[in-house]
Amino acid sequence: MIRPSILALILVAGLATPGRAQEAPAGSDALKPMIQSDSLVFNGVTRSKDGRVFSPFQRQSKDKGIELGEWKDGKAVAYPDAAWNAWTSGDDPAKAFVAVNAIRIGPDGDLWVVDKGAPGMGEAPLAGGPKLVQIDLATNTVRKVYPLQASTTDRSFIDDFRFNGRKVYLTDAGQPGLIVLDLDTGDLRRVLDGHWSTIAQRPLTGQGRVLRDDKGKLLFIHADQLEVSPDGKTFYYQACTGPLYSIETRYLDDAAVSDDERAKHVKLYAATVATGGTAIDAAGTIYASDTDGLRILKIAPDGTTSTLVQDPRLIWVDAMWIDEQGGLWIPAAQMNRTPAMNGGEASAVKFPTTIYRMQIDAKPLRN
């Protein structure tokens, strides 16, 4: 296994093309614009089996704008209703979206939403703010809220999540570590807490530029992207700047296993670079964006990596989604151009922002 200190040197030295197998990247014609906005910045996309499309949004000014929306006739409509998107400073953070960071249609067909519960980048989560929200798409109402505060600290930034049976795995990008949620009991456990595989080894970069928060400090985004293998036996995860690690899920699920023992089973899976988001198909192939190279990497189950598509429009591709027709939905989020990541400078986002679709003929994974 390559130790993280050595691997970090490799990455910083300019590893532009991870992996061994390379194929000719698809050209621009493969990308079909599906949704565009003249005013909104979105950092993800998910699509139901019957074709409903949702995105999480980044408010462009304090206490204004929506956090979760459904795309209807090319416009984003507050979802599940205006009240859940109407949170402002001083309101109860347990009953509305403070800062949605990730969404996905779950294996049950419901829309699931993770709210980091902190109003700004680097700010402490509010009491009752961090939560996982389950929304019934048939009735467009919140079915259940799973509080996450018991597993967070003042440094926490609950980032993303994946399902594995009745377990949900979440990444904490602020207080480096992973969280395991039992959906039946609501119990929470932190695992690999502060382990080097969950810690960013270098500052975040986008389009070849080192990124800073709105206060001018270097941005380090810890445990972020994550996926679960089709058989549910392997968990993949990484800090935003890579590399990608793996561990058998049995070591995450067993509360009797100590973190010291758990750490012995962490393996390097792929030497990924700075990444905005990932997706995985039913064959176990992982798709990961490259925020510097403006491309999407295709990581085979054996860890070999190739370029799926490279295009100058793919600026900060975030959380992707594979639909039932074998299409990869690709949100070009331009997050690196927002004040939260460009050192507090005025937004450099070039509208319209766009969600593309690329036919990849892969079956979606719904576990």
Secondary structure as GFF3:
##gff-version 3
##sequence-region A 1 367
A	DSSP	alpha_helix	4	12	.	.	.	ID=ss1
A	DSSP	three_ten_helix	28	30	.	.	.	ID=ss2
A	DSSP	beta_strand	32	37	.	.	.	ID=ss3
A	DSSP	beta_strand	46	47	.	.	.	ID=ss4
A	DSSP	beta_strand	53	56	.	.	.	ID=ss5
A	DSSP	beta_strand	68	72	.	.	.	ID=ss6
A	DSSP	beta_strand	75	78	.	.	.	ID=ss7
A	DSSP	three_ten_helix	83	85	.	.	.	ID=ss8
A	DSSP	beta_strand	100	105	.	.	.	ID=ss9
A	DSSP	beta_strand	111	115	.	.	.	ID=ss10
A	DSSP	beta_strand	131	136	.	.	.	ID=ss11
A	DSSP	beta_strand	141	147	.	.	.	ID=ss12
A	DSSP	three_ten_helix	149	151	.	.	.	ID=ss13
A	DSSP	beta_strand	158	164	.	.	.	ID=ss14
A	DSSP	beta_strand	167	172	.	.	.	ID=ss15
A	DSSP	beta_strand	177	182	.	.	.	ID=ss16
A	DSSP	beta_strand	188	191	.	.	.	ID=ss17
A	DSSP	three_ten_helix	196	198	.	.	.	ID=ss18
A	DSSP	beta_strand	205	206	.	.	.	ID=ss19
A	DSSP	beta_strand	209	210	.	.	.	ID=ss20
A	DSSP	beta_strand	223	228	.	.	.	ID=ss21
A	DSSP	beta_strand	234	239	.	.	.	ID=ss22
A	DSSP	beta_strand	244	248	.	.	.	ID=ss23
A	DSSP	alpha_helix	249	253	.	.	.	ID=ss24
A	DSSP	alpha_helix	259	263	.	.	.	ID=ss25
A	DSSP	beta_strand	267	270	.	.	.	ID=ss26
A	DSSP	beta_strand	278	280	.	.	.	ID=ss27
A	DSSP	beta_strand	286	290	.	.	.	ID=ss28
A	DSSP	beta_strand	295	299	.	.	.	ID=ss29
A	DSSP	beta_strand	305	310	.	.	.	ID=ss30
A	DSSP	beta_strand	321	322	.	.	.	ID=ss31
A	DSSP	beta_strand	327	332	.	.	.	ID=ss32
A	DSSP	three_ten_helix	335	337	.	.	.	ID=ss33
A	DSSP	beta_strand	353	359	.	.	.	ID=ss34
###
